[in-house]
Every structure is written in structure tokens, then in C-alpha cells.
């Protein structure tokens, strides 16, 4: 059975190769017919002008006209692919007409030197034939026509023409043979390339589908959600002005399960996974009614609802969904109950998506605080939070960042010997006006308000002041925002500050995220190259959580990839370790180092080790420490993990 299948595959491959050879020869043959059409068209005119009208003229002119028409028909037919047998028959007919024309011309006016026409024809026939058999037949016919005049030659001339004819035939056959062999190899390589390209495209499509799907629930994932949201924005941008007023509304709904952690704690992670799958089945049924639902991670789901008439319809649909999700589940023979909370915001494609998602998230938080298992629509009653946000932004705008900002360092550890090989610089802010603000909150507000570059420059200055006092040279990493990366003056200031300090550029690594570069990839790449040429190392932060486009990764001067912590957050995810290994493998292919972020327990550490990561960072080894603690640790000359003495360090 296997031999039959192998033979069938070989036959198919041979047919494809032969077909490709025919396609390569087709323009050659068409040119062959075009040349003959032009030549014999000219000969029709010359015969008319140079010959007397008699029997010989009529015979030769008829053959010439036939050859002209046949050549025109052949050039027309060779515009498209023809079956091999049709092509060979067409070519044989042309060759016979050419031989016939020469034979008639020599019969009318014989001169020995004109016999070279047959020799030239035999060479042309051999080179223009797509098959060796065709070449043999054409040469035989040409030389046969020449031999018909042998009785008009003396023995010496006949011998000379015989030798010349044989040499010409052999050389032309040899050239034609190797030409066809080369063309056959090209055709075979072309077929293989097409097959490989087809397989690669199919694999790419499959991988893209997988990249947009959550491995556990089979729902669309985070990336798919943002792509769907992008399509909503694009559809809005493409609307004609007269159609810009839409009656139907689009809503963002953030869903979070109530009581899911208890299921995991009581029944185990396997039961939790089965519960998520059961919940996802109910969500999939709901999605059939005009909703896009994505699993964002853990027990969080995002939903895009379109075609909603008003808030009342939205509330009714969400309430019906929450009622359906709250119905009992039967997991491993046990009845399990969970509920779900929903935070909603009407989506305006003309406004930044991030802010609207944040508003929906705030509404979800309110739903949780109000008792869970309910729907909250973001409205004017929630403006108090916006007021607080404005207070923070106002405080940032008037802040003396040099006095109010401080920095801490989170060690980066090399697996194997637990040696501290670097540290990430993190900003902390305590404002006299609004107090101590969480880093992720004030950094996010600073980025959205365009104030983050001021923070970056102060962080660089403070990091330089700390590094100067360290006894050992330890590279430090500083985060650059999208605003920093797109600003030439900021990049110039950063380079200038470090140059003036006297601290070597090799001591600094700048971290950027994939999303920070998406606004203007060319601009971002140019500034990254500029930093790299100045001697700074570049790291790609949160790797895997964004686009992870291999083509642009190769064009960036990246020295290290920092894998996003989301890939080790859930060690029970059957695909998590495979994806993590793939990302670490991609770093290895790119020839760069790899660090795994968010290593906060032994499970995370085990996953990082098994994936082959070189460096890790996280609370398992050390919380962020002050500059003085870092300096003391370096003075001890041992690994941070082995000599942790403070509460922030791992004992």
C-alpha cells in the first residue's frame, strides 16, 4: 500500500514538473512562432517582388503564405498553456513547413552552399523542442530533406556536408539535452518552493488562528479582542460623513466571575479549568446573538456588543447573561455555583480605546463592591473617580519631580548560580498634594497625559547618582514609554545625561514594549538604533503579550527579550509552558538573551527553568530594594538571593 502511495506521489510530482517545464518553454515557443511569422511575411513580399509569376513562384509563394499563417496561428495559441501533445504537434507542423519552404526554394534554384540552411534548421529545431524526442524527429526530417539533394553533389562536397551535418546534429542535441535538464531542475525547484510556500502559508494561518484563540476555553483571546475592537474603530472611520450618526450603539462589557477562586481552592485547578470550559460554552451560545466575547485571562472576559438600541436593552441582555452564568454547573459529579459581575461602557470609536476600557473596568469594580452578580453601566455617577484622576494629573503637572520621585531596584537573577546580573529601575512617587500613588496608576496617567517624559528624565538622573556610588558595575534597566521613544529631544537628553555623568553606556539597558513601538515603527526603530549605536543595550519588555512579529523583531537592535509574566501566571494552563518555551526559543534563534518576569513562586521558577530561560526577575528572589540596600548587597560580593537579610530580599 505504501509503495502504491509513493508511486502515485512520484507520478503527480513528475506531472507537475513536466507541466512547469512546459510553462517555462511556452514563451520561448511563442517567440519561435513570432520570428517565423515575421520572416515568412517578409519572404512573401520579397518573392512577389523578385520572382516571375509562373509555376515555381506559385508553389513557393503558397508554401510561404502557409508558413506565415501557421506561424501566426501558433503564436496566438501559445499565449495560453496547451496540452503537451498539442504543443508538440503544433511545433512539428511548423518545422515541416519550414523544411518544405527551403526544399522548394532549393528545387527551384539549387546551389550547394544553400544546403547549410538544413544544418542551421536542425540546430534551431533541437534548441526549440521541449522534448528530446521532438528534437530527434525534427533533426531527422531536416537532414532527410538535405539528403534528398545528395545526387547533385560530388563526393568531396557530400562528405563535407555529411560531417558538418553530423557534428551540428550532435552538438545541438547535446546543448538541447542539457538546456532541458537545467530547465527541468528549475521547474522542480519552483514546484518545491511553491509547495513549501503553500505549507508555510497554511501553517501561518493555523498559527494565527491559534494565536487568536485561548488554549483552554477555545474562546477568542486578548489579542483577538483588541483586533475586534480595532475593526469597530476602522468601520467607524470608513463611514461616510452623512452616515456618521448611528442609531445602534456599541458597548464594551467587562465580565469577571464571582467566587471562582474558591472553586480552585476547594476543588482544585482541574475542576477550575473544567468550570471555565463550561462557562465558555454558555458564553459562546450568547455570542451567537451578535457579541464578540474574549477570555482576557484567569476568570476575566471582555465582550463587544453591537446593534444595541439603548441602555435598557443592554441592561436586559447583560442581566439575562448573568442569570444564565449563575445557573448550576456539574463538574466531576459535583454541583458548582459561581456568579458573574459586569461593567459596561458605551463605546465611542472616536475616543481612545484604553480610556474606555478603563471606564468599563471601573464600572466592574463598582459592581463587585456593590455585592457582585450584577451589571453596572458607567455613567455620570462615576465621575468622582475621574475627579481623582484629574487631581493626580494636576499634581503631576505641578510636581517637583526631583524631590517627590524616588527610585528602587528590582534585582535580575541568573539561573544556575542565582547571581544578580542586573536590576530594573522602578519609580515611586509621593506627592504632598495627593499622597503616595501606586506606580502603575501614576505612570499610566502620565503616559495618557503626555507627562511621562519628565518622569523618565528624572529617573535617569537619579539612577546615575546611585550607580556612581556602587562598588561593583551592575547593569541597570530603565523603561522608556512610547512618548520617550517617539521624541528625538528626549533621546538626545538621555544620551547627553549619561555621557556627562562619566558612567559607561554599557551600564545601561533601555526597556521598551511592543505596543510602545506600534504608533510609528519607523520612528521607534530609528531611535532604538540610535541608542544602540551609542552603546546602550536594548530589551523588549512584556514580550509575547503584544504582536510578537518576527519580521520586525529581526530589524530591531534588541539584546534581550523579557517574557511577559502572563505566561507563568497559570502553571495549570496546558499550553502555557509550550508557549513559554517557544518564546525562549525565539530569543535563542534571534541570538539574544531571555529574561522571564514575574517569578513569584517555585512553580513559576520551575517553568522558567524548564523553558530554558537564562535570567529571571520577581518577588521569589527579591522585592524592589532601595539604592542603599542594593549598594550594600554589591559590597558583600555575593548573590542577592543567597545573602538576603532585609524583609524585601529572599532568604
C-alpha positions as CSV (number, residue, x, y, z in Angstrom):
1,X,0.0,0.0,0.0
2,X,2.8,2.4,0.9
3,X,4.6,1.6,-2.4
4,X,1.5,2.4,-4.3
5,X,1.1,5.7,-2.5
6,X,4.7,6.5,-3.1
7,X,4.4,5.7,-6.8
8,X,1.3,7.9,-7.0
9,X,3.1,10.8,-5.3
10,X,6.0,10.4,-7.6
11,X,3.8,10.4,-10.7
12,X,2.0,13.5,-9.5
13,X,5.3,15.2,-8.9
14,X,6.5,14.2,-12.4
15,X,3.4,15.6,-13.9
16,X,3.8,18.9,-12.1
17,X,7.4,19.1,-13.1
18,X,6.5,18.4,-16.8
19,X,3.8,21.0,-16.6
20,X,6.2,23.5,-15.2
21,X,8.7,22.8,-17.9
22,X,6.0,23.4,-20.5
23,X,5.2,26.7,-18.9
24,X,8.9,27.7,-19.0
25,X,9.2,26.7,-22.6
26,X,5.9,28.4,-23.6
27,X,7.2,32.0,-24.1
28,X,10.2,30.5,-25.9
29,X,8.0,28.7,-28.3
30,X,5.8,31.7,-28.8
31,X,8.8,33.7,-29.7
32,X,9.8,30.9,-32.1
33,X,6.5,31.2,-33.9
34,X,6.6,35.0,-33.9
35,X,10.0,35.1,-35.5
36,X,8.9,32.7,-38.3
37,X,5.7,34.8,-38.8
38,X,7.8,37.9,-39.3
39,X,10.4,36.1,-41.5
40,X,7.9,34.5,-43.8
41,X,5.7,37.6,-44.0
42,X,8.8,39.4,-45.4
43,X,9.6,36.5,-47.7
44,X,6.0,36.7,-49.2
45,X,6.8,40.3,-50.2
46,X,10.3,39.6,-51.5
47,X,9.1,36.6,-53.5
48,X,6.4,38.8,-55.1
49,X,9.0,41.5,-56.0
50,X,11.9,39.3,-57.2
51,X,10.2,36.3,-59.0
52,X,8.3,36.0,-62.2
53,X,4.8,34.7,-61.9
54,X,5.0,31.1,-63.0
55,X,4.6,27.6,-61.6
56,X,7.7,27.8,-59.4
57,X,6.5,31.2,-58.0
58,X,3.1,29.8,-57.2
59,X,4.4,26.8,-55.5
60,X,7.0,28.7,-53.4
61,X,4.6,31.6,-52.6
62,X,1.9,29.1,-51.5
63,X,4.3,27.4,-49.1
64,X,5.5,30.7,-47.7
65,X,2.0,32.0,-47.2
66,X,1.0,28.8,-45.4
67,X,4.1,29.0,-43.2
68,X,3.2,32.7,-42.3
69,X,-0.4,31.9,-41.4
70,X,0.6,28.8,-39.5
71,X,3.2,30.8,-37.5
72,X,0.7,33.5,-36.7
73,X,-1.8,30.8,-35.5
74,X,1.0,29.2,-33.5
75,X,2.0,32.4,-31.8
76,X,-1.7,33.1,-31.0
77,X,-2.3,29.6,-29.5
78,X,0.9,29.8,-27.4
79,X,-0.5,32.8,-25.4
80,X,-2.0,30.2,-23.2
81,X,-0.9,26.8,-21.9
82,X,-1.6,23.9,-24.2
83,X,-1.6,20.2,-23.6
84,X,1.9,18.7,-24.3
85,X,0.7,16.6,-27.3
86,X,-0.9,19.7,-28.9
87,X,2.3,21.7,-28.4
88,X,4.4,19.0,-29.9
89,X,2.0,18.6,-32.9
90,X,1.9,22.4,-33.4
91,X,5.7,22.6,-33.3
92,X,6.1,19.6,-35.7
93,X,3.8,21.3,-38.2
94,X,5.8,24.5,-38.1
95,X,9.1,22.6,-38.6
96,X,7.7,20.7,-41.6
97,X,6.5,23.9,-43.2
98,X,10.0,25.5,-42.7
99,X,11.6,22.4,-44.2
100,X,9.1,22.4,-47.1
101,X,9.9,26.1,-47.9
102,X,13.6,25.5,-48.0
103,X,13.2,22.3,-50.0
104,X,11.0,24.1,-52.6
105,X,13.5,27.0,-52.8
106,X,16.4,24.7,-53.5
107,X,14.4,22.7,-56.0
108,X,13.8,25.9,-58.0
109,X,17.4,27.3,-57.6
110,X,19.8,24.7,-56.3
111,X,23.2,25.8,-55.0
112,X,25.3,23.6,-52.7
113,X,26.1,26.3,-50.2
114,X,22.3,26.7,-49.6
115,X,22.3,23.2,-48.0
116,X,23.6,24.9,-44.9
117,X,20.0,26.1,-44.3
118,X,19.2,22.5,-43.3
119,X,22.0,22.3,-40.9
120,X,21.0,25.7,-39.3
121,X,17.4,24.4,-39.2
122,X,18.4,21.2,-37.4
123,X,20.1,23.2,-34.7
124,X,17.2,25.6,-34.3
125,X,14.7,22.7,-34.2
126,X,16.8,20.9,-31.5
127,X,17.0,24.0,-29.2
128,X,13.3,25.0,-29.6
129,X,12.0,21.5,-28.9
130,X,10.6,21.0,-25.4
131,X,11.4,17.2,-25.5
132,X,14.3,15.1,-26.7
133,X,12.1,13.0,-28.9
134,X,10.8,16.1,-30.6
135,X,14.5,17.2,-31.2
136,X,15.4,13.8,-32.8
137,X,12.3,13.9,-35.1
138,X,12.9,17.5,-36.2
139,X,16.6,16.9,-36.9
140,X,15.9,13.7,-38.8
141,X,13.4,15.4,-41.0
142,X,15.7,18.3,-41.7
143,X,18.7,16.2,-42.5
144,X,16.5,13.8,-44.6
145,X,15.4,16.7,-46.7
146,X,19.1,17.7,-47.2
147,X,20.0,14.1,-48.2
148,X,17.4,14.3,-51.0
149,X,19.8,16.6,-52.8
150,X,22.8,14.2,-52.4
151,X,22.7,13.2,-56.1
152,X,23.6,16.8,-57.1
153,X,26.8,16.8,-55.1
154,X,30.3,15.4,-55.8
155,X,31.7,13.0,-53.3
156,X,34.0,15.6,-51.6
157,X,31.2,18.1,-51.1
158,X,28.8,15.3,-49.9
159,X,31.5,14.1,-47.4
160,X,32.0,17.6,-46.1
161,X,28.3,18.3,-45.7
162,X,27.8,14.8,-44.1
163,X,30.5,15.5,-41.5
164,X,29.2,19.0,-40.8
165,X,25.6,17.8,-40.5
166,X,26.6,15.0,-38.1
167,X,28.6,17.4,-35.9
168,X,25.9,20.0,-35.9
169,X,23.2,17.4,-35.0
170,X,25.3,16.0,-32.1
171,X,26.3,19.4,-30.7
172,X,22.7,20.8,-30.9
173,X,21.3,17.6,-29.4
174,X,23.8,17.9,-26.5
175,X,23.1,21.5,-25.9
176,X,19.3,20.9,-26.1
177,X,19.7,18.0,-23.7
178,X,21.5,20.0,-21.0
179,X,19.3,23.0,-21.6
180,X,16.2,20.9,-20.9
181,X,17.9,19.3,-17.9
182,X,18.6,22.7,-16.4
183,X,15.0,23.9,-17.1
184,X,13.7,20.7,-15.6
185,X,15.7,21.4,-12.4
186,X,14.4,24.9,-12.3
187,X,10.9,23.7,-12.7
188,X,11.4,21.1,-9.9
189,X,12.9,23.7,-7.6
190,X,10.0,26.1,-8.5
191,X,7.4,23.4,-7.6
192,X,9.2,22.6,-4.4
193,X,9.3,26.3,-3.5
194,X,5.6,26.7,-4.3
195,X,4.8,23.6,-2.2
196,X,6.9,24.9,0.7
197,X,5.3,28.4,0.4
198,X,1.8,26.8,0.4
199,X,2.7,24.8,3.5
200,X,4.2,27.8,5.2
201,X,1.1,29.9,4.4
202,X,-1.2,27.2,5.7
203,X,1.0,26.8,8.9
204,X,1.0,30.6,9.3
205,X,-2.8,30.7,9.0
206,X,-3.1,27.9,11.5
207,X,-0.7,29.6,13.9
208,X,-2.6,32.8,13.6
209,X,-5.8,31.1,14.4
210,X,-4.1,29.5,17.4
211,X,-2.6,32.9,18.5
212,X,-6.1,34.4,18.5
213,X,-7.7,31.5,20.5
214,X,-7.5,30.8,24.2
215,X,-6.0,27.3,24.6
216,X,-8.2,26.3,27.5
217,X,-11.6,27.6,26.6
218,X,-11.3,27.9,22.8
219,X,-12.8,31.4,23.0
220,X,-11.0,34.3,21.3
221,X,-8.2,35.6,23.4
222,X,-6.9,39.1,24.5
223,X,-5.2,39.7,21.1
224,X,-8.4,38.7,19.3
225,X,-10.4,41.2,21.4
226,X,-8.2,44.1,20.5
227,X,-8.3,43.2,16.9
228,X,-12.1,43.1,17.0
229,X,-12.1,46.4,18.8
230,X,-9.8,47.8,16.1
231,X,-12.3,46.6,13.4
232,X,-15.0,48.6,15.2
233,X,-12.9,51.7,15.0
234,X,-11.9,51.1,11.4
235,X,-15.6,50.6,10.4
236,X,-16.4,53.9,12.1
237,X,-13.5,55.7,10.3
238,X,-14.7,54.4,7.0
239,X,-18.2,55.7,7.3
240,X,-19.3,58.5,5.0
241,X,-20.0,61.8,6.9
242,X,-23.7,61.7,6.1
243,X,-23.9,58.2,7.8
244,X,-21.9,59.1,10.8
245,X,-24.9,59.3,13.1
246,X,-25.6,55.8,14.1
247,X,-28.8,54.7,15.7
248,X,-27.3,51.4,17.0
249,X,-24.8,51.5,19.9
250,X,-21.7,49.5,20.5
251,X,-20.9,48.6,24.1
252,X,-17.9,47.3,25.9
253,X,-18.7,44.9,28.7
254,X,-16.1,43.5,31.1
255,X,-17.0,40.3,32.9
256,X,-15.4,38.8,36.0
257,X,-16.5,35.7,37.8
258,X,-17.5,35.8,41.4
259,X,-16.3,33.0,43.6
260,X,-14.1,31.3,41.1
261,X,-11.0,31.4,43.4
262,X,-13.0,29.4,46.0
263,X,-13.7,26.7,43.4
264,X,-10.0,26.4,42.7
265,X,-9.1,26.4,46.4
266,X,-11.7,23.8,47.3
267,X,-11.9,21.5,44.3
268,X,-8.5,22.1,42.7
269,X,-7.3,23.6,39.5
270,X,-8.5,20.8,37.3
271,X,-12.1,21.5,38.4
272,X,-11.5,25.2,37.9
273,X,-10.4,24.5,34.3
274,X,-13.4,22.4,33.7
275,X,-15.6,25.1,35.1
276,X,-14.1,27.7,32.8
277,X,-14.7,25.5,29.9
278,X,-18.4,25.1,30.9
279,X,-18.8,28.8,31.4
280,X,-17.2,29.4,28.0
281,X,-19.7,27.1,26.3
282,X,-22.5,29.3,27.7
283,X,-20.7,32.5,26.6
284,X,-20.3,31.0,23.1
285,X,-24.0,30.5,22.9
286,X,-24.6,34.1,23.9
287,X,-22.0,35.3,21.3
288,X,-24.2,33.9,18.6
289,X,-26.6,36.7,19.2
290,X,-24.2,39.4,17.9
291,X,-21.5,39.6,20.5
292,X,-17.7,39.1,20.5
293,X,-16.5,37.5,23.7
294,X,-12.8,37.0,24.6
295,X,-11.1,35.4,27.5
296,X,-8.6,38.0,28.7
297,X,-7.0,35.7,31.3
298,X,-7.9,33.9,34.5
299,X,-11.6,34.4,35.1
300,X,-11.9,37.6,33.2
301,X,-13.8,38.0,29.9
302,X,-14.4,41.0,27.6
303,X,-17.4,41.4,25.4
304,X,-18.2,43.7,22.5
305,X,-21.9,44.1,21.9
306,X,-23.2,45.7,18.7
307,X,-26.6,46.7,17.5
308,X,-27.8,47.8,20.9
309,X,-30.7,50.3,20.8
310,X,-30.3,51.8,24.2
311,X,-29.1,51.3,27.8
312,X,-32.3,49.4,28.7
313,X,-31.7,46.8,26.0
314,X,-28.0,46.5,27.1
315,X,-29.1,46.0,30.7
316,X,-31.6,43.4,29.8
317,X,-29.2,41.4,27.7
318,X,-26.4,41.5,30.4
319,X,-28.8,40.6,33.1
320,X,-30.0,37.6,31.1
321,X,-26.4,36.5,30.5
322,X,-25.6,36.8,34.2
323,X,-28.6,34.8,35.1
324,X,-27.5,32.1,32.6
325,X,-24.0,32.1,34.0
326,X,-25.3,31.8,37.6
327,X,-27.1,28.5,36.9
328,X,-25.6,25.4,38.5
329,X,-22.6,23.6,36.8
330,X,-21.9,19.9,37.3
331,X,-18.1,19.4,37.5
332,X,-16.7,15.9,38.1
333,X,-20.0,14.8,39.6
334,X,-20.3,17.8,41.9
335,X,-22.7,20.8,41.7
336,X,-20.7,24.0,41.5
337,X,-22.2,27.6,41.5
338,X,-20.5,30.8,40.6
339,X,-21.8,34.2,39.5
340,X,-20.5,37.0,37.4
341,X,-20.3,40.8,37.5
342,X,-20.4,43.1,34.5
343,X,-19.0,46.6,34.0
344,X,-20.3,48.4,30.8
345,X,-19.4,51.5,28.9
346,X,-20.9,52.8,25.6
347,X,-18.0,52.6,23.1
348,X,-17.2,55.7,21.2
349,X,-14.8,54.8,18.3
350,X,-13.6,58.4,18.1
351,X,-12.2,58.3,21.7
352,X,-9.1,56.4,22.9
353,X,-10.0,52.7,23.5
354,X,-7.8,52.4,26.5
355,X,-9.6,55.1,28.5
356,X,-13.0,53.5,27.7
357,X,-11.8,50.1,28.7
358,X,-10.6,51.7,32.0
359,X,-14.1,53.2,32.5
360,X,-15.7,49.8,31.9
361,X,-13.2,48.3,34.4
362,X,-14.1,50.9,37.0
363,X,-17.8,50.0,36.4
364,X,-16.9,46.4,37.0
365,X,-15.1,47.3,40.2
366,X,-18.3,49.1,41.4
367,X,-20.4,46.0,40.5
368,X,-18.0,43.9,42.7
369,X,-18.2,46.4,45.6
370,X,-22.0,46.6,45.4
371,X,-22.4,42.9,46.0
372,X,-21.4,41.1,42.8
373,X,-23.6,39.3,40.3
374,X,-24.9,42.5,38.8
375,X,-24.5,44.8,35.9
376,X,-23.2,48.4,36.3
377,X,-23.2,50.9,33.5
378,X,-20.5,53.6,33.6
379,X,-22.3,56.9,33.8
380,X,-22.1,60.4,35.4
381,X,-22.3,58.9,38.9
382,X,-18.8,57.5,38.4
383,X,-17.2,60.9,37.7
384,X,-15.8,61.0,41.2
385,X,-13.1,58.7,40.0
386,X,-12.4,60.9,37.0
387,X,-12.1,63.7,39.5
388,X,-9.5,61.8,41.5
389,X,-7.7,61.0,38.2
390,X,-7.7,64.7,37.3
391,X,-6.3,65.5,40.8
392,X,-3.4,63.1,40.2
393,X,-2.7,64.5,36.7
394,X,-2.8,68.1,38.1
395,X,-0.4,67.1,40.9
396,X,1.9,65.5,38.3
397,X,1.9,68.7,36.2
398,X,2.9,70.8,39.2
399,X,5.1,68.3,40.9
400,X,8.8,68.9,41.7
401,X,9.7,65.5,40.5
402,X,13.3,65.8,41.5
403,X,12.2,66.0,45.2
404,X,9.0,63.9,45.0
405,X,10.2,61.0,42.9
406,X,12.3,58.2,44.3
407,X,13.7,55.0,42.7
408,X,14.0,51.4,43.8
409,X,15.8,48.5,42.1
410,X,14.5,45.0,41.4
411,X,17.3,42.5,41.0
412,X,17.6,40.4,37.9
413,X,19.0,36.9,38.7
414,X,20.9,34.5,36.5
415,X,19.6,30.9,36.8
416,X,22.1,28.4,37.9
417,X,24.2,30.3,40.4
418,X,21.5,32.9,41.4
419,X,23.9,35.7,40.8
420,X,22.5,39.2,40.4
421,X,23.4,40.3,36.9
422,X,21.3,43.4,36.7
423,X,18.5,45.5,38.2
424,X,15.4,47.2,36.8
425,X,14.9,50.8,38.0
426,X,11.3,51.4,39.2
427,X,9.8,54.8,40.0
428,X,8.0,55.7,43.2
429,X,6.0,58.9,43.8
430,X,4.8,60.6,46.9
431,X,3.0,63.9,46.3
432,X,2.4,66.5,49.0
433,X,-1.0,67.1,47.3
434,X,-2.4,63.6,46.8
435,X,0.0,61.4,48.8
436,X,1.6,58.2,47.7
437,X,0.3,56.9,44.4
438,X,0.7,53.4,43.1
439,X,3.3,53.3,40.3
440,X,1.1,51.6,37.7
441,X,-1.5,54.3,38.3
442,X,0.6,57.5,38.1
443,X,2.7,56.1,35.2
444,X,-0.5,55.2,33.3
445,X,-1.9,58.7,33.9
446,X,1.4,60.3,33.0
447,X,1.5,58.4,29.7
448,X,-2.0,59.3,28.8
449,X,-1.4,63.0,29.7
450,X,1.9,63.2,27.9
451,X,3.9,63.9,31.2
452,X,5.8,60.6,31.3
453,X,9.0,62.0,29.6
454,X,9.6,64.3,32.6
455,X,9.5,61.2,34.9
456,X,11.8,59.3,32.6
457,X,14.5,62.0,32.7
458,X,14.3,62.3,36.5
459,X,14.6,58.5,36.8
460,X,17.7,58.6,34.6
461,X,19.3,61.3,36.7
462,X,18.6,59.6,40.0
463,X,19.8,56.2,38.6
464,X,23.1,57.8,37.6
465,X,23.5,59.3,41.0
466,X,23.1,55.9,42.6
467,X,25.2,53.9,40.2
468,X,28.2,56.2,40.7
469,X,28.4,55.1,44.4
470,X,28.3,51.3,43.6
471,X,31.5,49.4,44.2
472,X,30.7,46.9,41.5
473,X,29.5,47.5,38.0
474,X,26.0,46.2,37.7
475,X,23.9,47.0,34.6
476,X,20.6,48.6,35.2
477,X,17.4,48.7,33.1
478,X,15.3,51.8,32.6
479,X,11.8,51.7,31.0
480,X,11.1,54.0,28.0
481,X,7.5,54.9,27.2
482,X,6.0,55.4,23.8
483,X,6.3,59.2,24.2
484,X,10.0,58.8,25.1
485,X,10.7,56.6,22.1
486,X,9.0,58.9,19.6
487,X,10.7,62.0,20.9
488,X,14.2,62.9,19.4
489,X,14.8,65.6,22.0
490,X,14.2,63.1,24.9
491,X,16.5,60.6,23.4
492,X,19.2,63.3,22.9
493,X,18.7,64.4,26.6
494,X,19.1,60.8,27.8
495,X,22.2,60.2,25.9
496,X,23.6,63.6,27.0
497,X,22.9,63.0,30.7
498,X,24.7,59.6,30.7
499,X,27.6,60.9,28.6
500,X,28.1,63.9,31.0
501,X,28.0,61.6,34.1
502,X,31.0,59.6,33.0
503,X,29.2,56.3,33.7
504,X,29.7,54.0,30.7
505,X,26.9,53.3,28.4
506,X,27.4,49.6,28.9
507,X,25.9,50.0,32.4
508,X,22.5,50.9,30.9
509,X,19.8,48.9,29.3
510,X,16.6,50.6,28.0
511,X,13.4,48.6,28.0
512,X,10.6,49.2,25.5
513,X,7.3,47.3,25.0
514,X,6.0,46.1,21.6
515,X,2.9,48.3,21.9
516,X,5.1,51.4,22.6
517,X,6.5,51.0,19.1
518,X,3.2,50.5,17.2
519,X,2.4,54.2,16.9
520,X,5.3,54.7,14.5
521,X,7.5,51.7,14.0
522,X,10.0,53.5,11.7
523,X,10.5,56.3,14.2
524,X,10.8,53.9,17.1
525,X,13.3,51.8,15.3
526,X,15.4,54.8,14.3
527,X,15.7,55.9,17.9
528,X,16.4,52.4,19.2
529,X,19.2,52.1,16.6
530,X,20.4,55.5,17.8
531,X,20.6,54.3,21.4
532,X,22.3,51.0,20.3
533,X,24.9,52.9,18.3
534,X,25.6,55.0,21.4
535,X,26.5,51.7,23.2
536,X,23.3,51.1,25.2
537,X,21.6,47.7,25.4
538,X,18.0,47.4,24.3
539,X,15.5,45.0,25.8
540,X,12.0,44.2,24.6
541,X,9.7,44.2,27.6
542,X,6.4,42.3,28.1
543,X,7.4,40.1,25.1
544,X,4.6,37.8,23.9
545,X,1.8,40.0,25.2
546,X,1.6,42.1,22.0
547,X,2.3,41.5,18.3
548,X,5.5,39.4,18.5
549,X,6.0,39.9,14.8
550,X,9.2,38.0,13.9
551,X,9.9,40.1,10.8
552,X,10.2,43.4,12.7
553,X,12.0,41.8,15.7
554,X,14.8,40.9,13.4
555,X,15.1,44.5,12.3
556,X,15.4,45.9,15.9
557,X,18.8,46.2,17.7
558,X,17.5,44.0,20.6
559,X,19.9,42.4,23.0
560,X,17.4,40.8,25.4
561,X,13.7,39.7,25.4
562,X,11.8,40.0,28.7
563,X,8.9,37.5,28.5
564,X,5.7,38.8,29.9
565,X,4.6,37.4,33.3
566,X,1.3,36.3,31.9
567,X,2.9,33.1,30.6
568,X,3.8,31.9,34.0
569,X,0.8,33.2,36.0
570,X,-1.2,30.0,35.4
571,X,1.0,26.8,35.6
572,X,-2.1,24.7,35.1
573,X,-2.6,26.0,31.6
574,X,-1.6,23.1,29.3
575,X,-0.3,25.5,26.6
576,X,1.5,27.9,28.9
577,X,4.8,26.0,29.2
578,X,4.8,25.3,25.5
579,X,4.3,28.9,24.6
580,X,6.9,30.0,27.1
581,X,9.4,27.5,25.6
582,X,8.6,28.8,22.1
583,X,9.2,32.4,23.2
584,X,12.5,31.5,24.8
585,X,13.4,29.5,21.7
586,X,12.6,32.6,19.6
587,X,15.1,34.6,21.6
588,X,17.7,31.9,21.0
589,X,17.0,32.0,17.3
590,X,17.4,35.8,17.3
591,X,20.7,35.4,19.2
592,X,19.6,37.4,22.2
593,X,19.3,36.8,25.9
594,X,16.0,36.0,27.6
595,X,14.6,37.0,31.0
596,X,11.3,35.8,32.4
597,X,9.4,38.3,34.5
598,X,7.0,37.8,37.4
599,X,8.7,34.8,39.0
600,X,7.0,34.8,42.4
601,X,6.8,31.2,43.4
602,X,8.5,27.9,42.9
603,X,6.1,26.8,40.2
604,X,7.0,29.9,38.1
605,X,10.7,29.3,38.7
606,X,10.3,25.7,37.6
607,X,8.5,26.8,34.4
608,X,11.2,29.3,33.6
609,X,14.0,26.7,34.1
610,X,12.3,24.1,32.0
611,X,11.7,26.6,29.2
612,X,15.5,27.3,29.1
613,X,15.4,30.9,30.3
614,X,18.8,32.5,31.3
615,X,17.6,35.2,33.7
616,X,14.5,35.7,35.9
617,X,13.0,38.6,37.9
618,X,10.4,38.5,40.6
619,X,9.4,38.5,44.2
620,X,10.6,34.9,44.7
621,X,14.2,36.3,44.7
622,X,13.7,39.9,45.8
623,X,11.2,42.7,46.0
624,X,12.3,46.1,44.8
625,X,15.0,47.4,47.1
626,X,16.4,50.9,47.8
627,X,19.6,52.1,46.3
628,X,21.4,51.8,49.6
629,X,20.3,48.2,50.1
630,X,21.5,47.4,46.6
631,X,24.8,49.1,47.2
632,X,25.3,47.1,50.4
633,X,24.5,43.8,48.7
634,X,27.0,44.5,45.9
635,X,29.7,45.4,48.5
636,X,29.1,41.9,50.0
637,X,30.2,40.5,46.7
638,X,27.7,37.6,46.6
639,X,24.4,36.8,45.1
640,X,21.3,38.7,46.3
641,X,19.4,35.5,46.7
642,X,22.0,33.9,49.0
643,X,22.6,37.0,51.2
644,X,19.1,38.4,51.6
645,X,18.9,39.9,55.0
646,X,16.2,42.5,54.7
647,X,12.5,41.9,54.5
648,X,12.4,42.7,50.8
649,X,15.0,40.0,50.0
650,X,14.7,36.3,49.6
651,X,16.4,34.4,52.4
